[in-house]
Amino acid sequence: MMTKEKIADALEEIATLLELKNENPFKIRAYQNAARSIEAFGASFSDLQNQETLEKIPGIGKAIAAKISELATTGGLKFLDELRAEFPSAILELFSIPGLGAKKIKALYEQLKISSIADLQAACESGRVAELPGFGETTQTKICNAIANRATHAGSFQFGEIAAEAEQLRSELAAHPDASQVSVAGSFRRRKEIVRDLDFIVASKSPESIAEFFCAHPLVEGLIARGPTKTSVRLKSGIQCDLRVVSNAEYPFALNYFTGSKEHNIVMRNRALHRGWTLNEYRLGPAPNIEKGRGDSPESPGGKRAAKHNAGRLRSIASTIPKINDETELYRALGLDFIPPELRENCGEFEAGENGKLPRLIELENLRGTFHCHTSASDGHNSLEEMVAAAQELGLEYIGIADHSRSSVQAHGLDAARLNVQRAQIRKLQSTLSDIHVFSGIECDILRDGSLDFDNEILAELDFVVASVHSTFNLGEAEMTKRVIRAISNPFVTMLAHPTGRLLLKREGYAIDIPAVLEAAAETGTWIELNAAPKRLDLDWRWWPLAKQKGVRCVINPDAHRTARLHDLWFGIGAARKGWLTKEDVMNCLPLAKIEAALNAKRRRQRK
């Protein structure tokens, strides 16, 4: 079925192909805008087939409405097929290489006949790309590095890319009448930002029926291997997915073992051995008899005495092994409090679990609001009213609107006049709302020298300011660190967004001294963002224990450019839990009455 998401993708593809043809920019923009409008369209599917209804949607004219209707009615579009026929099918892959836009791809195609990533790699290795006007050695090197980086990450997936599939499959396995317990284990359960495969653990007395259901699931693209208790398939997303069916008695051990990490499991096994037990993926039992009578023959008097002693010792050990029904009991048996899956990286969780010092990690329901949300005033896909309504549906007490500032030209950033208009719109909208507060802010570009895109007079009028680096990523570490610290030292900067600028599996973060930035954030009272967009999850979870130690406060923001992306807060919570954060560490767990005071704390502090 041709869903509205597929129709929006088709319109985006048309825009991309028109760019490659060097068509009129207004025509290209029309298709991009139409794609956004369709994504936000809330009516029934039959309305997508009705051209007259489509023409009433803002941003969709008569010609595009006819094409959408054709897509919705027939499942295809002659115009798109004709466009595709003008280019090799693999050429769209080139858009996945950072730094390559339509103009460069067009030049590569027309002048060097490059129509795939393999062609591009060969041309770079032979030096032909550097010879093209507008490219040069530096660009060629960057392209080579990007291709190499892409190959390195082959078989890796952003957590957010596969989360929907994993949760759907888990839910539908759990609904199976023969399944008594079901969980997704592995790095997914530990909420790692990069996942290489999925591990499903199912407790059942009918492994054959579970495996049959699993193999026939609509998300499964192909079978890799199938055995009595383990089945491996490849899902349509491309990720490998392993199913292990165990008994109810084996389930807590299998779940723990296959959740990992490897380093965590080693310590767990060693703790068991110190108690005279052995722990594996199926059971907790007595350790193997390693005493062999100290050199005596089993038939000798000494050997018989040793065997008798060991048998008695094993019976004694076996009698002390507690019955394990779940993971909590397993950890308790090993002298530990239950360790949440997110912390199982052998990074201090055992010491904390032994001494009753594991934190009560943040939960999604602890969030009372969020900041750093975009609207169609800059590069967002939804209006102010739509973003606020979506936040209301999530039950948030407040939402902060932070569109891009004027230097983000590619994002249609706001100048001072447009920012004032938006502030007035927010005030007008707020007068109609009683159950949510809308804060007016800006995502303000940090310029190369660390100054900000707007002067303090403008920033002082806003409720909050998000400072971000969006350009000149190639500075050295010392210069980039100085740049960011200068920006967050401004009394009107509330928070630093996506502090390393990384895009997972696509772009490494820029060089920056994070401990120095955290030190400056602690000194100035600047919040550090945990950007919940699954392509970022920045600041990385590995830095949050240090940030917490320094007294730096976290703010979990979705960086939402459309209403659906507000749900990315869930990914942010997973990363925060992995960083040992509690609700006391996260600013947007504060209720509205307290967050307003917190937003002004830095400004008051600087005035003293």
C-alpha positions as MATLAB code, in Angstrom:
seq = 'MMTKEKIADALEEIATLLELKNENPFKIRAYQNAARSIEAFGASFSDLQNQETLEKIPGIGKAIAAKISELATTGGLKFLDELRAEFPSAILELFSIPGLGAKKIKALYEQLKISSIADLQAACESGRVAELPGFGETTQTKICNAIANRATHAGSFQFGEIAAEAEQLRSELAAHPDASQVSVAGSFRRRKEIVRDLDFIVASKSPESIAEFFCAHPLVEGLIARGPTKTSVRLKSGIQCDLRVVSNAEYPFALNYFTGSKEHNIVMRNRALHRGWTLNEYRLGPAPNIEKGRGDSPESPGGKRAAKHNAGRLRSIASTIPKINDETELYRALGLDFIPPELRENCGEFEAGENGKLPRLIELENLRGTFHCHTSASDGHNSLEEMVAAAQELGLEYIGIADHSRSSVQAHGLDAARLNVQRAQIRKLQSTLSDIHVFSGIECDILRDGSLDFDNEILAELDFVVASVHSTFNLGEAEMTKRVIRAISNPFVTMLAHPTGRLLLKREGYAIDIPAVLEAAAETGTWIELNAAPKRLDLDWRWWPLAKQKGVRCVINPDAHRTARLHDLWFGIGAARKGWLTKEDVMNCLPLAKIEAALNAKRRRQRK';
ca = [
       0.000    0.000    0.000;
       1.212    3.500   -0.868;
       1.321    5.219    2.544;
       1.719    8.958    3.051;
       5.310    8.304    4.180;
       6.068    6.572    0.871;
       4.406    9.413   -1.039;
       6.559   11.945    0.835;
       9.673    9.872    0.012;
       8.691    9.856   -3.660;
       8.308   13.644   -3.659;
      11.728   14.019   -2.003;
      13.233   11.721   -4.645;
      11.699   13.860   -7.393;
      13.262   16.960   -5.816;
      16.662   15.238   -5.680;
      16.491   14.095   -9.306;
      15.407   17.573  -10.401;
      18.465   18.974   -8.616;
      20.639   16.590  -10.606;
      18.971   17.920  -13.765;
      19.743   21.488  -12.649;
      16.058   22.399  -12.773;
      14.555   25.652  -11.514;
      15.242   25.958   -7.736;
      11.645   27.069   -7.122;
      10.360   23.883   -8.737;
      12.694   21.791   -6.573;
      11.592   23.641   -3.440;
       7.945   23.067   -4.382;
       8.403   19.287   -4.252;
      10.344   19.501   -0.974;
       7.597   21.630    0.580;
       4.939   19.260   -0.728;
       6.749   16.337    0.914;
       6.685   18.162    4.249;
       3.007   18.994    3.847;
       2.120   15.363    3.121;
       4.092   14.146    6.152;
       2.071   16.506    8.356;
      -1.213   15.652    6.621;
      -3.676   14.223    9.143;
      -6.647   13.191    6.990;
      -7.614    9.735    5.680;
      -5.826    7.822    2.931;
      -8.799    8.314    0.583;
      -8.137   12.063    0.773;
      -4.705   11.443   -0.741;
      -6.464   10.123   -3.811;
      -8.711   13.175   -4.096;
      -7.016   15.895   -6.123;
      -9.416   18.634   -4.993;
      -8.743   17.850   -1.326;
      -5.005   17.802   -1.965;
      -5.071   21.238   -3.599;
      -6.431   22.708   -0.360;
      -3.322   21.630    1.562;
      -0.874   24.538    2.004;
       2.227   24.067   -0.152;
       0.567   21.772   -2.710;
      -0.414   23.159   -6.091;
      -2.546   21.669   -8.848;
       0.288   19.895  -10.723;
       1.770   18.254   -7.639;
      -1.693   17.364   -6.318;
      -2.323   15.425   -9.525;
       0.943   13.505   -9.077;
       0.141   12.683   -5.434;
      -3.293   11.463   -6.447;
      -1.723    9.245   -9.105;
       0.714    7.802   -6.554;
      -2.039    7.138   -4.027;
      -4.413    5.642   -6.597;
      -2.056    3.517   -8.689;
       0.964    2.996   -6.453;
       3.237    4.483   -9.110;
       4.010    7.719  -10.941;
       4.930    7.979  -14.603;
       6.756   11.298  -14.066;
       9.033    9.752  -11.413;
       9.701    6.679  -13.551;
      10.759    8.927  -16.437;
      13.070   10.912  -14.163;
      14.663    7.757  -12.805;
      15.261    6.513  -16.336;
      17.510    9.533  -16.990;
      20.077    8.413  -14.375;
      21.704    5.151  -13.264;
      19.840    3.672  -10.304;
      22.875    3.720   -7.977;
      23.515    7.454   -8.360;
      21.279    8.337   -5.410;
      23.736    6.427   -3.175;
      26.191    9.273   -3.716;
      24.004   11.564   -1.613;
      24.937    9.442    1.425;
      28.538   10.690    1.202;
      29.001   13.749    3.453;
      29.924   16.872    1.524;
      28.398   15.749   -1.767;
      25.404   17.768   -2.899;
      23.513   17.765   -6.173;
      25.921   20.160   -7.949;
      29.007   18.101   -7.176;
      27.264   14.810   -7.993;
      26.079   16.283  -11.288;
      29.656   17.326  -12.136;
      30.991   13.888  -11.226;
      28.356   12.197  -13.348;
      28.664   14.423  -16.398;
      32.443   14.839  -16.454;
      33.709   11.532  -15.070;
      30.696    9.256  -15.686;
      30.557    8.450  -11.951;
      27.218    6.905  -11.040;
      27.952    4.813   -7.915;
      30.083    4.794   -4.788;
      32.367    2.175   -6.361;
      32.934    4.475   -9.365;
      33.628    7.379   -7.027;
      36.164    5.437   -4.969;
      38.043    4.359   -8.104;
      38.103    7.945   -9.422;
      39.429    9.254   -6.091;
      42.146    6.599   -5.938;
      43.296    7.501   -9.464;
      43.320   11.235   -8.640;
      40.740   12.186  -11.274;
      38.323   13.794   -8.771;
      40.970   16.286   -7.608;
      41.369   17.501  -11.212;
      37.741   18.599  -11.511;
      37.010   22.340  -11.133;
      35.622   23.042   -7.649;
      37.052   19.859   -6.100;
      40.834   19.718   -5.544;
      43.046   17.502   -3.390;
      41.386   18.448   -0.096;
      37.889   17.557   -1.278;
      39.138   14.335   -2.845;
      40.792   13.314    0.442;
      37.606   14.067    2.381;
      35.569   11.959   -0.049;
      38.062    9.075    0.268;
      37.854    9.247    4.053;
      34.055    9.354    3.943;
      33.923    6.251    1.725;
      36.375    4.428    3.999;
      34.327    5.420    7.033;
      31.188    4.124    5.329;
      32.880    0.766    4.675;
      34.082    0.559    8.285;
      30.520    0.939    9.524;
      29.014   -1.587    7.118;
      26.741   -3.883    9.112;
      26.305   -1.285   11.854;
      23.024    0.483   12.555;
      22.016    3.501   14.579;
      19.929    2.367   17.540;
      17.054    4.513   16.276;
      17.163    2.939   12.810;
      16.151   -0.476   14.071;
      14.243    0.345   17.275;
      10.791    0.277   15.670;
      11.423   -3.125   14.053;
      12.840   -4.546   17.275;
       9.935   -3.334   19.397;
       7.340   -4.534   16.880;
       8.897   -7.977   16.681;
       9.222   -8.183   20.472;
       5.590   -7.168   20.957;
       4.277   -9.664   18.413;
       6.417  -12.496   19.794;
       5.104  -11.666   23.284;
       1.535  -11.964   21.972;
       2.201  -15.479   20.649;
       0.196  -18.040   22.683;
       3.232  -20.327   23.082;
       5.551  -17.570   24.414;
       5.633  -17.069   28.196;
       8.515  -14.552   28.428;
      10.094  -12.409   25.683;
      12.854   -9.821   25.606;
      15.255   -8.140   23.205;
      18.725   -8.677   24.660;
      22.197   -7.670   23.451;
      23.440   -4.152   22.846;
      19.863   -3.095   22.069;
      18.787   -3.828   25.628;
      21.895   -2.046   26.910;
      20.867    0.969   24.772;
      24.146    1.210   22.876;
      24.059    3.958   20.257;
      25.313    1.549   17.569;
      23.794   -1.929   17.173;
      25.221   -4.690   14.958;
      22.574   -7.380   15.483;
      19.431   -8.126   17.477;
      19.066  -10.943   20.009;
      15.597  -12.179   20.997;
      15.199  -14.466   24.009;
      11.890  -16.340   24.285;
      10.783  -18.770   26.999;
       8.493  -21.417   25.555;
       7.614  -25.106   25.728;
       7.068  -25.101   21.944;
      10.300  -23.847   20.306;
       9.244  -25.133   16.899;
       6.059  -23.028   16.741;
       7.937  -19.914   17.945;
      10.634  -20.400   15.307;
       7.998  -20.959   12.618;
       6.228  -17.716   13.563;
       9.544  -15.861   13.657;
      10.673  -17.018   10.209;
       7.313  -16.160    8.640;
       7.134  -12.676   10.156;
       6.587   -9.863    7.596;
       9.703   -8.021    8.830;
      11.918  -10.994    7.939;
      13.593  -10.801    4.535;
      15.586  -14.016    4.520;
      16.631  -17.052    6.556;
      20.317  -17.413    7.515;
      20.235  -20.535    9.702;
      17.741  -22.597   11.665;
      18.306  -25.121   14.435;
      16.323  -26.681   17.315;
      16.605  -23.656   19.627;
      18.397  -20.943   17.608;
      17.244  -19.274   14.407;
      19.025  -16.482   12.520;
      17.345  -14.268    9.933;
      17.961  -10.968    8.190;
      15.307   -8.310    8.613;
      14.203   -5.957    5.855;
      16.289   -3.177    7.417;
      19.358   -5.348    6.732;
      20.197   -6.217   10.338;
      20.809   -9.816   11.428;
      18.394  -11.050   14.056;
      18.945  -14.130   16.244;
      16.155  -15.934   18.113;
      16.922  -18.244   21.034;
      14.102  -20.271   22.549;
      14.728  -21.585   26.085;
      12.750  -23.010   28.982;
      11.300  -20.814   31.725;
      13.976  -22.105   34.117;
      16.741  -21.151   31.671;
      15.260  -17.775   30.734;
      16.876  -15.492   33.400;
      20.324  -16.940   32.648;
      19.915  -16.662   28.875;
      18.566  -13.125   29.156;
      21.474  -12.072   31.363;
      24.159  -13.769   29.270;
      22.942  -12.552   25.894;
      22.374   -9.023   27.197;
      26.079   -8.757   27.985;
      28.347   -6.939   27.723;
      31.155   -9.477   27.330;
      33.160   -7.645   30.007;
      30.191   -7.633   32.371;
      29.633  -11.357   31.830;
      33.246  -12.195   32.690;
      32.925  -10.510   36.084;
      29.584  -12.253   36.688;
      31.146  -15.662   35.987;
      34.110  -14.888   38.245;
      31.815  -13.881   41.104;
      30.019  -17.200   40.697;
      33.318  -19.137   40.702;
      34.381  -17.422   43.940;
      31.258  -18.915   45.514;
      32.030  -22.373   44.177;
      29.460  -22.101   41.377;
      29.528  -22.001   37.610;
      27.377  -19.563   35.634;
      26.537  -19.915   31.957;
      23.710  -18.996   29.613;
      21.485  -21.834   30.905;
      22.051  -22.303   34.609;
      23.809  -21.530   37.864;
      25.308  -24.758   39.158;
      28.170  -26.219   41.209;
      31.645  -25.620   39.826;
      33.323  -28.612   38.146;
      35.312  -30.890   40.456;
      38.862  -29.678   39.925;
      40.451  -31.639   42.770;
      41.846  -34.949   41.486;
      43.132  -36.474   44.684;
      46.470  -34.584   44.540;
      48.144  -37.165   42.332;
      46.648  -40.265   43.958;
      45.070  -42.892   41.736;
      41.264  -42.977   41.963;
      41.662  -46.591   43.170;
      44.228  -45.735   45.848;
      43.154  -44.977   49.444;
      44.147  -41.301   48.963;
      42.196  -41.023   45.717;
      39.096  -42.559   47.287;
      39.276  -40.204   50.241;
      39.622  -37.155   47.884;
      36.701  -38.332   45.746;
      34.538  -38.827   48.829;
      35.530  -35.363   50.148;
      34.788  -33.684   46.793;
      31.433  -35.383   46.444;
      30.446  -34.116   49.896;
      31.755  -30.632   49.080;
      29.783  -30.485   45.809;
      26.613  -31.622   47.598;
      27.163  -28.836   50.127;
      27.740  -26.230   47.413;
      24.721  -27.412   45.442;
      22.533  -27.081   48.513;
      23.561  -23.394   48.852;
      22.682  -22.401   45.275;
      19.450  -20.413   45.469;
      16.582  -20.975   43.074;
      16.698  -18.252   40.405;
      13.418  -17.044   38.895;
      14.562  -13.736   37.423;
      17.611  -11.502   36.953;
      17.086   -9.715   40.277;
      17.506  -13.016   42.110;
      20.570  -13.851   40.027;
      22.303  -10.615   40.989;
      21.267  -11.063   44.624;
      22.787  -14.549   44.632;
      26.083  -13.011   43.544;
      26.010  -10.384   46.278;
      24.761   -7.520   44.130;
      21.800   -5.221   43.778;
      20.029   -5.575   40.439;
      22.164   -3.826   37.799;
      20.066   -2.135   35.080;
      20.958   -3.360   31.576;
      22.134    0.101   30.475;
      24.959    0.032   33.070;
      26.350   -3.402   32.180;
      29.633   -2.277   30.614;
      32.015   -3.089   33.524;
      32.415    0.632   34.184;
      31.888    0.710   37.941;
      28.523   -1.016   38.188;
      29.849   -3.927   40.268;
      31.397   -1.716   42.936;
      28.165    0.298   43.122;
      25.987   -2.832   43.125;
      28.025   -4.360   45.937;
      27.773   -1.281   48.147;
      24.169   -0.241   47.574;
      25.238    2.782   45.528;
      23.568    2.134   42.180;
      21.619    5.254   41.160;
      17.873    5.266   40.610;
      18.083    5.984   36.895;
      15.896    8.495   35.107;
      12.634    7.244   33.551;
      10.746    8.676   30.575;
       7.844    9.687   32.812;
      10.224   11.907   34.815;
      10.475   14.390   31.923;
       8.143   17.360   32.419;
       9.038   19.282   29.262;
      11.736   19.858   26.691;
      13.550   22.519   24.674;
      15.285   22.797   21.273;
      12.331   22.188   18.967;
      12.062   23.613   15.447;
       9.115   24.844   13.409;
       8.478   25.631    9.763;
       9.692   29.169   10.490;
      13.197   27.757    9.866;
      13.824   24.193    8.671;
      11.127   22.380   10.651;
       8.318   20.494    8.937;
       5.452   21.597   11.197;
       3.970   24.872   12.344;
       4.314   26.339   15.826;
       0.741   25.318   16.623;
       1.326   21.740   15.442;
       4.504   21.344   17.489;
       2.796   22.631   20.628;
      -0.233   20.374   20.065;
       2.083   17.358   19.709;
       3.786   18.260   22.997;
       0.350   18.495   24.638;
      -0.500   14.996   23.380;
       2.660   13.716   25.078;
       1.506   15.310   28.322;
       4.417   17.758   28.559;
       4.067   20.783   30.838;
       6.274   22.966   28.650;
       8.022   23.112   25.302;
      10.807   25.400   24.123;
      10.805   26.625   20.521;
      14.330   27.216   19.207;
      14.484   27.792   15.463;
      17.807   28.397   13.733;
      19.449   31.817   13.780;
      20.279   33.917   10.735;
      23.738   32.440    9.938;
      22.153   29.044    9.233;
      21.151   30.176    5.756;
      20.649   26.600    4.541;
      18.150   26.129    7.391;
      16.270   29.342    6.558;
      17.455   30.818    9.857;
      15.574   33.686   11.500;
      16.831   37.250   11.454;
      15.927   39.669   14.258;
      12.696   40.798   12.589;
      11.406   37.268   11.970;
      12.409   36.270   15.489;
      10.304   39.127   16.878;
       7.356   37.992   14.774;
       7.713   34.469   16.161;
       7.872   35.748   19.741;
       4.609   37.609   19.146;
       3.048   34.447   17.682;
       4.124   32.477   20.764;
       2.607   35.093   23.097;
      -0.652   35.027   21.131;
      -0.776   31.227   21.148;
       0.061   31.108   24.865;
      -2.981   33.283   25.625;
      -5.161   30.411   24.362;
      -3.399   27.646   26.328;
      -3.895   26.588   29.922;
      -2.207   23.181   30.126;
       1.209   23.847   28.551;
       3.723   26.688   28.589;
       5.598   27.673   25.420;
       9.065   29.153   25.936;
      10.516   31.383   23.225;
      14.138   30.724   22.349;
      16.630   30.463   19.512;
      19.241   27.964   18.381;
      21.998   30.516   18.024;
      25.002   29.733   15.860;
      28.434   29.893   17.493;
      30.558   31.767   14.986;
      34.172   30.864   14.237;
      35.620   33.175   16.890;
      33.154   32.060   19.587;
      30.902   35.097   19.287;
      27.184   34.531   18.784;
      24.896   35.095   15.838;
      22.847   37.704   17.746;
      24.013   40.359   20.167;
      23.077   40.293   23.852;
      20.340   42.879   23.432;
      18.331   40.419   21.320;
      19.257   37.333   23.357;
      18.153   39.050   26.573;
      14.584   39.226   25.257;
      14.329   35.442   24.925;
      13.375   32.851   27.539;
      16.367   30.664   26.695;
      19.227   30.355   24.202;
      20.619   27.149   22.695;
      24.180   27.662   21.410;
      25.401   25.367   18.623;
      28.285   24.872   16.204;
      26.991   24.442   12.654;
      29.984   25.494   10.570;
      33.796   25.449   10.363;
      34.162   21.983   11.855;
      37.814   21.692   10.830;
      39.402   23.801   13.582;
      42.114   22.297   15.754;
      41.117   21.018   19.187;
      42.504   24.014   21.098;
      40.826   26.560   18.814;
      37.474   24.733   18.767;
      37.530   24.366   22.555;
      38.295   28.067   23.011;
      35.490   28.901   20.556;
      32.875   26.887   22.442;
      33.981   28.020   25.901;
      33.767   31.663   24.832;
      30.213   31.063   23.609;
      28.947   29.312   26.741;
      30.528   31.994   28.914;
      27.912   34.396   27.555;
      25.385   35.010   30.388;
      22.430   34.585   28.007;
      23.438   31.141   26.702;
      21.318   28.633   28.608;
      22.569   25.400   27.058;
      25.149   23.978   24.647;
      23.585   21.734   21.991;
      25.097   18.561   20.452;
      28.547   19.385   21.896;
      30.685   17.322   19.488;
      28.626   17.737   16.296;
      28.829   14.032   15.508;
      26.425   12.222   13.187;
      26.558    8.547   14.065;
      27.971    6.329   11.291;
      28.193    9.396    9.023;
      30.382   12.086   10.534;
      32.903   12.006   13.350;
      32.625   14.737   15.941;
      34.913   17.741   15.588;
      38.083   17.928   17.686;
      37.212   19.383   21.099;
      38.437   19.012   24.682;
      35.260   17.788   26.387;
      36.646   17.817   29.966;
      37.619   21.478   29.496;
      34.157   22.300   28.128;
      32.522   20.505   31.062;
      34.703   22.457   33.477;
      33.623   25.714   31.835;
      29.963   24.629   31.869;
      30.201   23.938   35.594;
      31.817   27.344   36.226;
      29.295   29.300   34.134;
      26.160   27.333   35.020;
      25.553   26.315   31.401;
      23.470   23.201   30.784;
      24.823   20.558   28.421;
      22.408   18.988   25.995;
      21.932   15.303   25.528;
      20.594   15.544   21.996;
      18.054   12.727   21.755;
      17.984   12.536   17.951;
      19.160    8.952   17.333;
      21.581   10.152   14.657;
      23.360   12.240   17.334;
      22.883   11.089   20.967;
      25.379   13.808   21.782;
      26.878   14.336   24.398;
      27.948   10.681   24.383;
      26.908    8.573   27.405;
      30.558    7.904   28.292;
      31.065   11.556   29.305;
      28.068   11.947   31.606;
      29.618   10.404   34.760;
      32.393   13.029   34.524;
      29.861   15.790   33.833;
      27.836   14.674   36.841;
      30.976   14.617   38.997;
      31.705   18.230   38.011;
      28.147   19.316   38.814;
      27.128   19.949   35.192;
      23.389   19.748   34.569;
      21.954   17.827   31.629;
      19.002   18.803   29.451;
      17.459   16.126   27.208;
      16.218   17.670   23.963;
      14.817   16.002   20.834;
      16.110   18.615   18.339;
      12.728   17.891   16.758;
      12.168   19.166   13.228;
       8.702   17.608   13.030;
       6.028   16.519   15.484;
       6.885   12.808   15.302;
      10.453   13.503   16.396;
       9.299   14.606   19.842;
       9.122   10.870   20.524;
      12.926   10.791   20.208;
      12.970   11.795   23.865;
      12.740    8.023   24.472;
      16.163    7.556   22.850;
      17.545   10.377   24.977;
      16.311    8.669   28.140;
      18.112    5.459   27.140;
      21.377    7.350   26.622;
      20.910    9.254   29.897;
      20.369    6.012   31.800;
      23.497    4.620   30.183;
      25.321    7.713   31.470;
      24.206    6.963   35.068;
      21.882    9.993   35.164;
      18.966   10.380   37.567;
      16.026   12.749   37.367;
      17.903   15.082   39.730;
      20.657   15.446   37.098;
      18.309   16.461   34.258;
      16.921   19.997   34.177;
      13.777   19.242   32.218;
      12.577   16.913   34.952;
      11.751   20.086   36.877;
       8.089   21.136   36.932;
       7.087   24.388   35.243;
       7.112   26.367   38.488;
      10.788   25.546   39.000;
      12.090   25.502   35.424;
      11.270   29.185   34.932;
      13.529   30.096   37.840;
      16.225   27.715   36.572;
      16.192   29.346   33.128;
      17.099   32.681   34.698;
      19.655   31.374   37.193;
      22.698   31.884   34.950;
      21.714   35.451   34.061;
      21.233   36.332   37.733;
      24.520   34.694   38.646;
      26.434   36.735   36.062;
      24.921   39.983   37.339;
      26.181   39.428   40.878;
];
